[in-house]
Amino acid sequence: MTVPWWAWAAFAAFVTAALVFDLLKHRDAHVIGFVEALRWSAFWLALGLGFAGLMWLTYGGTAAGEYTSAYLLEKSLAVDNLFVFALIFAYFKVPRQYQHRVLFLGVLGALVFRAVFLAAGVAVVGSFKWVLFLFGAFLIYTAVKLARGDGEPDVDPGKSIPVRLLRRVIPVSDRYDGQKMTTRSKGVLMATPLLAVVVAVESADIMFAVDSVPAVLAVSDDLFIVYTSNAMAILGLRALYFCLSGLLTRFHYLGRGLAVLLSFIGVKMLLQAASKYVDGIPTIPTGVSLGVIVLVLGAAIALSLLRPPKKDDGQALGDPYDDLGVDRPCTEPSLDSRPEVETRSPTRSSAGRS
């Protein structure tokens, strides 16, 4: 698919305008309630699916189908990111009114890093077709570990390498100072805990790209399709977090659904790779891929709602105030008083990285 330079420029302008619009709407720190988050989620979802219609009008049904498949796949995998975001926020005791700013900066970084990773992935696949075998095998390996429950993360955000490096570069204050990333204490320039949170969120997204990028490349090897689908899914990640922050662990079948999806995508990629070398090897059409993604994701969500987890299955990462539908008082605690956080996610969070 040939995409003119002006199409890239137009998409970049659209993303920039969307981010500026979102930033202006949330320029004042405030707690984002469920209703507001739901409206924003519907807005971003409408934009993401509306872009599929634009792809269909411009490049035809095949391109639109590949975009939609990649968008829904990335959207489903992105839900897993929310478990780690909740863990990071809980560890650093981030006041709820500042969480949107952290996620906004996280989205900016994710858009840049995904562009680099996807461009590199498309270039490698275009030059070395055999890499598809490695990607496919890796996705199946990730799916098996996830299905067996070996992908449960044991994460300590405060001891992650990026956060430790930050502490070596600049001293980190133990108190928040509004939405500032740096502050001065007795004349000494210091990073606020909010900067450490941003570093932790950015490093988490880079790690998630390890299995997200191969998965989306199994759907399409066109850079415009894979990047626009990723970008549109990422743009709605913040609103999705605030919608589901108190409900995350209730989707306990999502991990199994993602295991099925990753194994399916891995098989699709292996067949696609084999067809490059052997004539007559069947491949999985885009329409079938889209149907499987929708069916599996819908079934995982439906089963989670119909068969809720038992209370002894583990403590939810979400804020209990969210479950009650009320907002808790927001404070700016010292990091010295943060609680020990131990959690297990039912999804893929580190399945592909152990």
VEXFIPA-66271 format. One record per residue (C-alpha): residue number from 1; residue in three letters; x, y negated, z. Coordinates in nm, 3 decimals. Layout:
<drenlums>
+-----+-----+---------+---------+---------+
:   i :  aa :      c1 :      c2 :      c3 :
+-----+-----+---------+---------+---------+
: NUM : ALA :       X :       Y :       Z :
...
+-----+-----+---------+---------+---------+
</drenlums>
This chain:
<drenlums>
+-----+-----+---------+---------+---------+
:   i :  aa :      c1 :      c2 :      c3 :
+-----+-----+---------+---------+---------+
:   1 : MET :   0.000 :   0.000 :   0.000 :
:   2 : THR :   0.149 :  -0.331 :  -0.108 :
:   3 : VAL :   0.088 :  -0.613 :   0.135 :
:   4 : PRO :   0.185 :  -0.967 :   0.026 :
:   5 : TRP :   0.382 :  -1.190 :   0.258 :
:   6 : TRP :   0.089 :  -1.422 :   0.307 :
:   7 : ALA :  -0.115 :  -1.138 :   0.458 :
:   8 : TRP :   0.154 :  -1.090 :   0.722 :
:   9 : ALA :   0.162 :  -1.467 :   0.778 :
:  10 : ALA :  -0.217 :  -1.480 :   0.810 :
:  11 : PHE :  -0.220 :  -1.195 :   1.064 :
:  12 : ALA :   0.060 :  -1.359 :   1.264 :
:  13 : ALA :  -0.136 :  -1.685 :   1.265 :
:  14 : PHE :  -0.450 :  -1.501 :   1.377 :
:  15 : VAL :  -0.271 :  -1.328 :   1.665 :
:  16 : THR :  -0.110 :  -1.656 :   1.771 :
:  17 : ALA :  -0.446 :  -1.834 :   1.763 :
:  18 : ALA :  -0.609 :  -1.553 :   1.963 :
:  19 : LEU :  -0.337 :  -1.567 :   2.229 :
:  20 : VAL :  -0.356 :  -1.948 :   2.254 :
:  21 : PHE :  -0.736 :  -1.927 :   2.283 :
:  22 : ASP :  -0.708 :  -1.667 :   2.559 :
:  23 : LEU :  -0.440 :  -1.867 :   2.740 :
:  24 : LEU :  -0.647 :  -2.185 :   2.733 :
:  25 : LYS :  -0.952 :  -2.002 :   2.863 :
:  26 : HIS :  -0.747 :  -1.864 :   3.154 :
:  27 : ARG :  -0.508 :  -2.154 :   3.216 :
:  28 : ASP :  -0.634 :  -2.187 :   3.573 :
:  29 : ALA :  -0.555 :  -1.892 :   3.799 :
:  30 : HIS :  -0.874 :  -1.721 :   3.910 :
:  31 : VAL :  -1.004 :  -1.377 :   3.990 :
:  32 : ILE :  -1.151 :  -1.217 :   3.679 :
:  33 : GLY :  -1.475 :  -1.043 :   3.773 :
:  34 : PHE :  -1.631 :  -0.744 :   3.604 :
:  35 : VAL :  -1.885 :  -0.941 :   3.399 :
:  36 : GLU :  -1.623 :  -1.180 :   3.261 :
:  37 : ALA :  -1.390 :  -0.890 :   3.181 :
:  38 : LEU :  -1.675 :  -0.704 :   3.009 :
:  39 : ARG :  -1.747 :  -1.003 :   2.786 :
:  40 : TRP :  -1.382 :  -1.034 :   2.691 :
:  41 : SER :  -1.357 :  -0.659 :   2.624 :
:  42 : ALA :  -1.656 :  -0.678 :   2.391 :
:  43 : PHE :  -1.495 :  -0.977 :   2.218 :
:  44 : TRP :  -1.163 :  -0.800 :   2.156 :
:  45 : LEU :  -1.336 :  -0.477 :   2.054 :
:  46 : ALA :  -1.548 :  -0.666 :   1.801 :
:  47 : LEU :  -1.234 :  -0.829 :   1.659 :
:  48 : GLY :  -1.052 :  -0.495 :   1.639 :
:  49 : LEU :  -1.333 :  -0.312 :   1.463 :
:  50 : GLY :  -1.413 :  -0.617 :   1.251 :
:  51 : PHE :  -1.058 :  -0.608 :   1.121 :
:  52 : ALA :  -1.131 :  -0.253 :   1.000 :
:  53 : GLY :  -1.408 :  -0.400 :   0.785 :
:  54 : LEU :  -1.165 :  -0.655 :   0.646 :
:  55 : MET :  -0.921 :  -0.374 :   0.563 :
:  56 : TRP :  -1.199 :  -0.186 :   0.384 :
:  57 : LEU :  -1.291 :  -0.491 :   0.174 :
:  58 : THR :  -0.928 :  -0.568 :   0.092 :
:  59 : TYR :  -0.752 :  -0.232 :   0.058 :
:  60 : GLY :  -1.030 :   0.027 :   0.041 :
:  61 : GLY :  -1.175 :   0.303 :   0.252 :
:  62 : THR :  -0.855 :   0.502 :   0.301 :
:  63 : ALA :  -0.668 :   0.207 :   0.451 :
:  64 : ALA :  -0.968 :   0.119 :   0.669 :
:  65 : GLY :  -0.995 :   0.479 :   0.792 :
:  66 : GLU :  -0.625 :   0.496 :   0.876 :
:  67 : TYR :  -0.646 :   0.163 :   1.058 :
:  68 : THR :  -0.952 :   0.270 :   1.259 :
:  69 : SER :  -0.794 :   0.604 :   1.351 :
:  70 : ALA :  -0.471 :   0.436 :   1.460 :
:  71 : TYR :  -0.664 :   0.167 :   1.651 :
:  72 : LEU :  -0.878 :   0.415 :   1.845 :
:  73 : LEU :  -0.578 :   0.640 :   1.913 :
:  74 : GLU :  -0.374 :   0.351 :   2.050 :
:  75 : LYS :  -0.674 :   0.227 :   2.247 :
:  76 : SER :  -0.717 :   0.568 :   2.413 :
:  77 : LEU :  -0.346 :   0.596 :   2.490 :
:  78 : ALA :  -0.349 :   0.240 :   2.623 :
:  79 : VAL :  -0.598 :   0.339 :   2.892 :
:  80 : ASP :  -0.319 :   0.547 :   3.042 :
:  81 : ASN :  -0.103 :   0.235 :   3.069 :
:  82 : LEU :  -0.358 :   0.092 :   3.308 :
:  83 : PHE :  -0.274 :   0.352 :   3.574 :
:  84 : VAL :   0.086 :   0.234 :   3.583 :
:  85 : PHE :  -0.018 :  -0.133 :   3.578 :
:  86 : ALA :  -0.241 :  -0.066 :   3.879 :
:  87 : LEU :   0.049 :   0.106 :   4.053 :
:  88 : ILE :   0.283 :  -0.188 :   3.984 :
:  89 : PHE :   0.028 :  -0.442 :   4.107 :
:  90 : ALA :  -0.035 :  -0.239 :   4.422 :
:  91 : TYR :   0.337 :  -0.195 :   4.494 :
:  92 : PHE :   0.414 :  -0.567 :   4.463 :
:  93 : LYS :   0.080 :  -0.669 :   4.618 :
:  94 : VAL :   0.009 :  -0.907 :   4.330 :
:  95 : PRO :  -0.280 :  -1.142 :   4.415 :
:  96 : ARG :  -0.565 :  -1.073 :   4.176 :
:  97 : GLN :  -0.581 :  -1.430 :   4.046 :
:  98 : TYR :  -0.225 :  -1.394 :   3.907 :
:  99 : GLN :  -0.266 :  -1.054 :   3.742 :
: 100 : HIS :  -0.400 :  -1.195 :   3.415 :
: 101 : ARG :  -0.088 :  -1.410 :   3.371 :
: 102 : VAL :   0.133 :  -1.104 :   3.421 :
: 103 : LEU :  -0.065 :  -0.900 :   3.169 :
: 104 : PHE :  -0.066 :  -1.193 :   2.924 :
: 105 : LEU :   0.314 :  -1.205 :   2.930 :
: 106 : GLY :   0.317 :  -0.827 :   2.908 :
: 107 : VAL :   0.110 :  -0.842 :   2.591 :
: 108 : LEU :   0.351 :  -1.093 :   2.436 :
: 109 : GLY :   0.642 :  -0.860 :   2.503 :
: 110 : ALA :   0.450 :  -0.556 :   2.383 :
: 111 : LEU :   0.368 :  -0.724 :   2.050 :
: 112 : VAL :   0.735 :  -0.797 :   1.992 :
: 113 : PHE :   0.867 :  -0.459 :   2.102 :
: 114 : ARG :   0.603 :  -0.264 :   1.908 :
: 115 : ALA :   0.694 :  -0.459 :   1.593 :
: 116 : VAL :   1.058 :  -0.356 :   1.636 :
: 117 : PHE :   0.984 :   0.008 :   1.721 :
: 118 : LEU :   0.725 :   0.056 :   1.446 :
: 119 : ALA :   0.942 :  -0.109 :   1.182 :
: 120 : ALA :   1.229 :   0.117 :   1.283 :
: 121 : GLY :   1.001 :   0.422 :   1.286 :
: 122 : VAL :   0.858 :   0.352 :   0.941 :
: 123 : ALA :   1.209 :   0.295 :   0.802 :
: 124 : VAL :   1.341 :   0.619 :   0.952 :
: 125 : VAL :   1.044 :   0.825 :   0.831 :
: 126 : GLY :   1.074 :   0.668 :   0.485 :
: 127 : SER :   1.442 :   0.761 :   0.461 :
: 128 : PHE :   1.445 :   1.094 :   0.644 :
: 129 : LYS :   1.128 :   1.298 :   0.599 :
: 130 : TRP :   1.258 :   1.573 :   0.827 :
: 131 : VAL :   1.219 :   1.335 :   1.122 :
: 132 : LEU :   0.845 :   1.408 :   1.102 :
: 133 : PHE :   0.920 :   1.760 :   1.230 :
: 134 : LEU :   1.090 :   1.611 :   1.538 :
: 135 : PHE :   0.807 :   1.367 :   1.600 :
: 136 : GLY :   0.544 :   1.638 :   1.562 :
: 137 : ALA :   0.726 :   1.877 :   1.794 :
: 138 : PHE :   0.774 :   1.600 :   2.050 :
: 139 : LEU :   0.403 :   1.518 :   2.052 :
: 140 : ILE :   0.309 :   1.884 :   2.103 :
: 141 : TYR :   0.569 :   1.913 :   2.381 :
: 142 : THR :   0.419 :   1.604 :   2.547 :
: 143 : ALA :   0.067 :   1.748 :   2.511 :
: 144 : VAL :   0.170 :   2.081 :   2.670 :
: 145 : LYS :   0.334 :   1.908 :   2.966 :
: 146 : LEU :   0.027 :   1.690 :   3.008 :
: 147 : ALA :  -0.211 :   1.987 :   2.994 :
: 148 : ARG :  -0.004 :   2.174 :   3.253 :
: 149 : GLY :  -0.004 :   1.874 :   3.483 :
: 150 : ASP :   0.373 :   1.822 :   3.459 :
: 151 : GLY :   0.323 :   1.466 :   3.338 :
: 152 : GLU :   0.220 :   1.322 :   3.671 :
: 153 : PRO :   0.440 :   1.022 :   3.741 :
: 154 : ASP :   0.648 :   0.970 :   4.050 :
: 155 : VAL :   0.705 :   0.600 :   4.003 :
: 156 : ASP :   0.873 :   0.352 :   4.233 :
: 157 : PRO :   0.853 :   0.015 :   4.052 :
: 158 : GLY :   1.086 :  -0.152 :   4.299 :
: 159 : LYS :   1.364 :   0.096 :   4.221 :
: 160 : SER :   1.330 :   0.090 :   3.842 :
: 161 : ILE :   1.648 :   0.001 :   3.653 :
: 162 : PRO :   1.513 :  -0.324 :   3.498 :
: 163 : VAL :   1.396 :  -0.455 :   3.839 :
: 164 : ARG :   1.727 :  -0.359 :   3.999 :
: 165 : LEU :   1.914 :  -0.539 :   3.719 :
: 166 : LEU :   1.698 :  -0.847 :   3.774 :
: 167 : ARG :   1.794 :  -0.849 :   4.141 :
: 168 : ARG :   2.160 :  -0.842 :   4.042 :
: 169 : VAL :   2.122 :  -1.133 :   3.800 :
: 170 : ILE :   1.918 :  -1.359 :   4.026 :
: 171 : PRO :   1.804 :  -1.331 :   4.389 :
: 172 : VAL :   1.436 :  -1.249 :   4.424 :
: 173 : SER :   1.223 :  -1.431 :   4.679 :
: 174 : ASP :   0.998 :  -1.227 :   4.905 :
: 175 : ARG :   0.700 :  -1.462 :   4.859 :
: 176 : TYR :   0.485 :  -1.569 :   4.566 :
: 177 : ASP :   0.484 :  -1.933 :   4.461 :
: 178 : GLY :   0.164 :  -1.966 :   4.261 :
: 179 : GLN :   0.213 :  -1.855 :   3.901 :
: 180 : LYS :   0.576 :  -1.967 :   3.894 :
: 181 : MET :   0.840 :  -1.722 :   3.779 :
: 182 : THR :   1.123 :  -1.905 :   3.957 :
: 183 : THR :   1.139 :  -2.117 :   4.269 :
: 184 : ARG :   1.393 :  -2.288 :   4.489 :
: 185 : SER :   1.461 :  -2.201 :   4.849 :
: 186 : LYS :   1.706 :  -2.421 :   5.040 :
: 187 : GLY :   1.840 :  -2.546 :   4.707 :
: 188 : VAL :   1.900 :  -2.195 :   4.568 :
: 189 : LEU :   1.727 :  -2.093 :   4.245 :
: 190 : MET :   1.541 :  -1.767 :   4.298 :
: 191 : ALA :   1.305 :  -1.546 :   4.100 :
: 192 : THR :   0.960 :  -1.501 :   4.244 :
: 193 : PRO :   0.809 :  -1.154 :   4.284 :
: 194 : LEU :   0.589 :  -1.239 :   3.985 :
: 195 : LEU :   0.894 :  -1.230 :   3.757 :
: 196 : ALA :   0.986 :  -0.887 :   3.895 :
: 197 : VAL :   0.632 :  -0.770 :   3.819 :
: 198 : VAL :   0.657 :  -0.895 :   3.460 :
: 199 : VAL :   0.988 :  -0.710 :   3.417 :
: 200 : ALA :   0.833 :  -0.391 :   3.556 :
: 201 : VAL :   0.531 :  -0.419 :   3.325 :
: 202 : GLU :   0.746 :  -0.485 :   3.017 :
: 203 : SER :   0.974 :  -0.189 :   3.092 :
: 204 : ALA :   0.669 :   0.033 :   3.141 :
: 205 : ASP :   0.532 :  -0.065 :   2.799 :
: 206 : ILE :   0.867 :   0.015 :   2.635 :
: 207 : MET :   0.853 :   0.362 :   2.788 :
: 208 : PHE :   0.495 :   0.412 :   2.670 :
: 209 : ALA :   0.607 :   0.333 :   2.315 :
: 210 : VAL :   0.814 :   0.653 :   2.320 :
: 211 : ASP :   0.507 :   0.867 :   2.251 :
: 212 : SER :   0.267 :   0.601 :   2.118 :
: 213 : VAL :   0.483 :   0.518 :   1.817 :
: 214 : PRO :   0.523 :   0.878 :   1.691 :
: 215 : ALA :   0.150 :   0.934 :   1.744 :
: 216 : VAL :   0.044 :   0.637 :   1.533 :
: 217 : LEU :   0.300 :   0.722 :   1.262 :
: 218 : ALA :   0.122 :   1.056 :   1.224 :
: 219 : VAL :  -0.189 :   0.864 :   1.122 :
: 220 : SER :  -0.021 :   0.633 :   0.870 :
: 221 : ASP :   0.329 :   0.545 :   0.757 :
: 222 : ASP :   0.225 :   0.202 :   0.629 :
: 223 : LEU :   0.381 :  -0.066 :   0.849 :
: 224 : PHE :   0.095 :  -0.313 :   0.804 :
: 225 : ILE :  -0.165 :  -0.058 :   0.910 :
: 226 : VAL :   0.023 :   0.078 :   1.210 :
: 227 : TYR :   0.126 :  -0.262 :   1.341 :
: 228 : THR :  -0.207 :  -0.438 :   1.299 :
: 229 : SER :  -0.387 :  -0.146 :   1.466 :
: 230 : ASN :  -0.141 :  -0.150 :   1.757 :
: 231 : ALA :  -0.156 :  -0.527 :   1.792 :
: 232 : MET :  -0.537 :  -0.538 :   1.791 :
: 233 : ALA :  -0.551 :  -0.262 :   2.054 :
: 234 : ILE :  -0.290 :  -0.434 :   2.271 :
: 235 : LEU :  -0.472 :  -0.769 :   2.257 :
: 236 : GLY :  -0.769 :  -0.620 :   2.439 :
: 237 : LEU :  -0.562 :  -0.441 :   2.702 :
: 238 : ARG :  -0.589 :  -0.715 :   2.967 :
: 239 : ALA :  -0.968 :  -0.735 :   2.957 :
: 240 : LEU :  -0.989 :  -0.355 :   2.957 :
: 241 : TYR :  -0.777 :  -0.343 :   3.271 :
: 242 : PHE :  -1.006 :  -0.578 :   3.461 :
: 243 : CYS :  -1.310 :  -0.381 :   3.341 :
: 244 : LEU :  -1.174 :  -0.048 :   3.459 :
: 245 : SER :  -0.942 :  -0.144 :   3.746 :
: 246 : GLY :  -1.176 :   0.004 :   4.004 :
: 247 : LEU :  -1.280 :   0.301 :   3.792 :
: 248 : LEU :  -0.952 :   0.436 :   3.656 :
: 249 : THR :  -0.931 :   0.762 :   3.847 :
: 250 : ARG :  -1.295 :   0.840 :   3.768 :
: 251 : PHE :  -1.189 :   0.921 :   3.410 :
: 252 : HIS :  -1.018 :   1.236 :   3.534 :
: 253 : TYR :  -1.082 :   1.428 :   3.211 :
: 254 : LEU :  -0.900 :   1.167 :   3.006 :
: 255 : GLY :  -0.567 :   1.340 :   3.064 :
: 256 : ARG :  -0.696 :   1.664 :   2.910 :
: 257 : GLY :  -0.854 :   1.469 :   2.627 :
: 258 : LEU :  -0.524 :   1.296 :   2.554 :
: 259 : ALA :  -0.347 :   1.634 :   2.563 :
: 260 : VAL :  -0.587 :   1.762 :   2.295 :
: 261 : LEU :  -0.541 :   1.445 :   2.089 :
: 262 : LEU :  -0.161 :   1.452 :   2.109 :
: 263 : SER :  -0.149 :   1.820 :   2.015 :
: 264 : PHE :  -0.385 :   1.758 :   1.722 :
: 265 : ILE :  -0.177 :   1.461 :   1.604 :
: 266 : GLY :   0.140 :   1.668 :   1.645 :
: 267 : VAL :  -0.001 :   1.949 :   1.427 :
: 268 : LYS :  -0.113 :   1.690 :   1.173 :
: 269 : MET :   0.239 :   1.547 :   1.158 :
: 270 : LEU :   0.398 :   1.893 :   1.125 :
: 271 : LEU :   0.166 :   1.979 :   0.834 :
: 272 : GLN :   0.240 :   1.644 :   0.676 :
: 273 : ALA :   0.615 :   1.707 :   0.710 :
: 274 : ALA :   0.590 :   2.061 :   0.570 :
: 275 : SER :   0.393 :   1.937 :   0.268 :
: 276 : LYS :   0.693 :   1.722 :   0.174 :
: 277 : TYR :   0.902 :   2.035 :   0.120 :
: 278 : VAL :   0.655 :   2.311 :   0.030 :
: 279 : ASP :   0.380 :   2.275 :  -0.229 :
: 280 : GLY :   0.035 :   2.389 :  -0.128 :
: 281 : ILE :   0.064 :   2.314 :   0.244 :
: 282 : PRO :  -0.272 :   2.165 :   0.352 :
: 283 : THR :  -0.281 :   1.830 :   0.527 :
: 284 : ILE :  -0.548 :   1.682 :   0.752 :
: 285 : PRO :  -0.750 :   1.406 :   0.583 :
: 286 : THR :  -0.789 :   1.065 :   0.745 :
: 287 : GLY :  -1.164 :   1.112 :   0.788 :
: 288 : VAL :  -1.113 :   1.433 :   0.984 :
: 289 : SER :  -0.853 :   1.265 :   1.205 :
: 290 : LEU :  -1.090 :   0.978 :   1.280 :
: 291 : GLY :  -1.372 :   1.220 :   1.364 :
: 292 : VAL :  -1.154 :   1.427 :   1.598 :
: 293 : ILE :  -1.027 :   1.116 :   1.780 :
: 294 : VAL :  -1.379 :   0.982 :   1.835 :
: 295 : LEU :  -1.517 :   1.323 :   1.937 :
: 296 : VAL :  -1.240 :   1.410 :   2.183 :
: 297 : LEU :  -1.224 :   1.065 :   2.340 :
: 298 : GLY :  -1.603 :   1.048 :   2.373 :
: 299 : ALA :  -1.620 :   1.398 :   2.522 :
: 300 : ALA :  -1.348 :   1.319 :   2.780 :
: 301 : ILE :  -1.528 :   1.003 :   2.892 :
: 302 : ALA :  -1.869 :   1.173 :   2.899 :
: 303 : LEU :  -1.742 :   1.470 :   3.103 :
: 304 : SER :  -1.571 :   1.234 :   3.345 :
: 305 : LEU :  -1.897 :   1.049 :   3.404 :
: 306 : LEU :  -2.112 :   1.361 :   3.421 :
: 307 : ARG :  -1.873 :   1.549 :   3.650 :
: 308 : PRO :  -1.713 :   1.289 :   3.880 :
: 309 : PRO :  -1.401 :   1.388 :   4.075 :
: 310 : LYS :  -1.433 :   1.512 :   4.429 :
: 311 : LYS :  -1.327 :   1.280 :   4.708 :
: 312 : ASP :  -1.039 :   1.505 :   4.805 :
: 313 : ASP :  -0.890 :   1.494 :   4.454 :
: 314 : GLY :  -0.684 :   1.190 :   4.546 :
: 315 : GLN :  -0.720 :   0.824 :   4.624 :
: 316 : ALA :  -0.821 :   0.594 :   4.342 :
: 317 : LEU :  -0.572 :   0.343 :   4.218 :
: 318 : GLY :  -0.849 :   0.089 :   4.171 :
: 319 : ASP :  -0.929 :  -0.174 :   4.429 :
: 320 : PRO :  -1.215 :  -0.060 :   4.658 :
: 321 : TYR :  -1.359 :  -0.409 :   4.634 :
: 322 : ASP :  -1.399 :  -0.350 :   4.261 :
: 323 : ASP :  -1.597 :  -0.035 :   4.328 :
: 324 : LEU :  -1.830 :  -0.235 :   4.552 :
: 325 : GLY :  -1.870 :  -0.503 :   4.288 :
: 326 : VAL :  -1.738 :  -0.784 :   4.510 :
: 327 : ASP :  -1.420 :  -0.988 :   4.512 :
: 328 : ARG :  -1.184 :  -0.958 :   4.804 :
: 329 : PRO :  -1.010 :  -1.264 :   4.947 :
: 330 : CYS :  -0.684 :  -1.328 :   4.759 :
: 331 : THR :  -0.369 :  -1.393 :   4.953 :
: 332 : GLU :  -0.004 :  -1.432 :   4.870 :
: 333 : PRO :   0.164 :  -1.170 :   5.090 :
: 334 : SER :   0.528 :  -1.129 :   5.159 :
: 335 : LEU :   0.697 :  -0.840 :   4.982 :
: 336 : ASP :   0.828 :  -0.732 :   5.319 :
: 337 : SER :   0.474 :  -0.628 :   5.410 :
: 338 : ARG :   0.394 :  -0.433 :   5.097 :
: 339 : PRO :   0.270 :  -0.079 :   5.158 :
: 340 : GLU :   0.431 :   0.238 :   5.047 :
: 341 : VAL :   0.253 :   0.350 :   4.731 :
: 342 : GLU :   0.228 :   0.712 :   4.633 :
: 343 : THR :   0.002 :   0.804 :   4.345 :
: 344 : ARG :  -0.057 :   1.059 :   4.077 :
: 345 : SER :  -0.214 :   0.976 :   3.746 :
: 346 : PRO :  -0.423 :   1.234 :   3.564 :
: 347 : THR :  -0.291 :   1.109 :   3.232 :
: 348 : ARG :   0.020 :   1.114 :   3.024 :
: 349 : SER :   0.210 :   0.832 :   3.194 :
: 350 : SER :   0.548 :   1.006 :   3.206 :
: 351 : ALA :   0.482 :   1.333 :   3.032 :
: 352 : GLY :   0.704 :   1.252 :   2.742 :
: 353 : ARG :   0.984 :   1.104 :   2.945 :
: 354 : SER :   1.090 :   1.373 :   3.190 :
+-----+-----+---------+---------+---------+
</drenlums>
